[in-house]
Amino acid sequence: MIRALFDRSIFALWFGQVLSGVGDEIYRVAFTWICVQEVGKDAGGLSSLLVLSGLVGATFVPRWFGALPSGRVLVRLDLYRAGICLVPVIFYPFPEYRFPALLIATILLFGLSSAFEPVLMEYVPRVARTPELLRGANGLMATTYRLARVLGPSMVGMLTAWIPLVHFFTVNALSFVGSAVSIRSIRFSGESIDSGLRSTPGLLGTWRLVRNVPAIHRSLWAKCVSGGAWSLSYGVGLALLVEEMRPGQVATFGTLIAAYGVGNLAGAIGIGSLRRKHPELWIYAGLVWLGVGFLFLSGTRDLILLHWVIGFTAMGGPVNDLPFVDLAQQHFRPVELAGVFRIKVILDSLITLLFFAVSPWAFQVLGVRRVIAICGAVMLLSGILSVFARNSVKIGQGAEDTV
């Protein structure tokens, strides 16, 4: 990872993503808190609209860019998102339009962001020119939004003292501009490795490719089912839990997100420094880790202990995320990676929609803590059952590397 960090192009890409990630986290804290204040336990219903926009964005937004090189697509998406972030600021002087404008802007933002990640996953192997640099770049990219989870929420308390909550969205707009400038500054020696046209087999073709790689197919389903549970428990449940324990304390919510970011970052640095043999098993271990963590979190009632538990839980995130990137890069060419990660975003969005669709009823009837516990159990079972599924196939094939 250190050698990759000193590569100018990789550093520029990494720095831009950290910058935009910090802005995203600041935006997310403000948006989630406003939603909880406006609609309370129905916030999960609003979140389903955002997930739906992500689904639409991952499916249709790439068509807008045709065969443009991936670097240009990333720059344009950053600039579009910067403009959208300013919509709530523009409508802030009109009280009756404030929340609708924020909701519409966030829906558009999620749609574009869901198209950004798959293109970024295609772009990383183009920037990292050797297998060693690519392994280090993967580790670095796994730290970007995790580092942002530390820096962004940690800045919430300071920003609250200096600027109105609405200008949290202005900060995010500036961060997207910074990301676009960083990506635009990347230059390649000789012939540009990003000069070729982007050509993918389409969603159906990519799905056939994914199904032909059993390890990818299994881990994709496990990650997406767990991802739906994680989105509900972390994205909505945590804010509702804070509202129950410390009503009206947005700074407390920010420190919990920061604690999650610290654990996330520690896990990313740790696993990013390893060679990561048997990546599929790493993925399932990470899901089990997350599940156990959220089960403990659901029963924690002391606020200080809650920070420690959520930090421990967060370490399981990169343990399942980074090996999946390794696994995908082992089996697919760079031009196919964008399609693979589009499939992941779409499947993840569909499953997350199911979780959010029942969330208003679940939070009202079962309570916040029980919903978080159920989500933790889903993550735990996804990891355990996937290990058994993998081993049953290996045993049937006569393999010796089962666990």
Secondary structure, 3 states (H helix, E strand, C coil): CHHHHCCHHHHHHHHHHHHHHHHHHHHHHHHHHHHHHHHHHHHHHHHHHHHHHHHHHHHHHHHHHCCCCHHHHHHHHHHHHHHHHCHHHHHCCCHHHHHHHHHHHHHHHHHHHHHHHHHHHHHHHHHCCCHHHHHHHHHHHHHHHHHHHHHHHHHHHHHHHHCCHHHHHHHHHHHHHHHHHHHHCCCCCCCCCCCCCCCCCHHHHHHHHHHCCHHHHHHHHHHHHHHHHHHHHHHHHHHHHHHHHCCCCHHHHHHHHHHHHHHHHHHHHHHHCCCCCCHHHHHHHHHHHHHHHHHHHHCCCCHHHHHHHHHHHHCHHHHHHHHHHHHHHHHCCHHHHHHHHHHHHHHHHHHHHHHHHHHHHHHHHCCHHHHHHHHHHHHHHHHHHHHHHHHHHHHHCCCCCCC
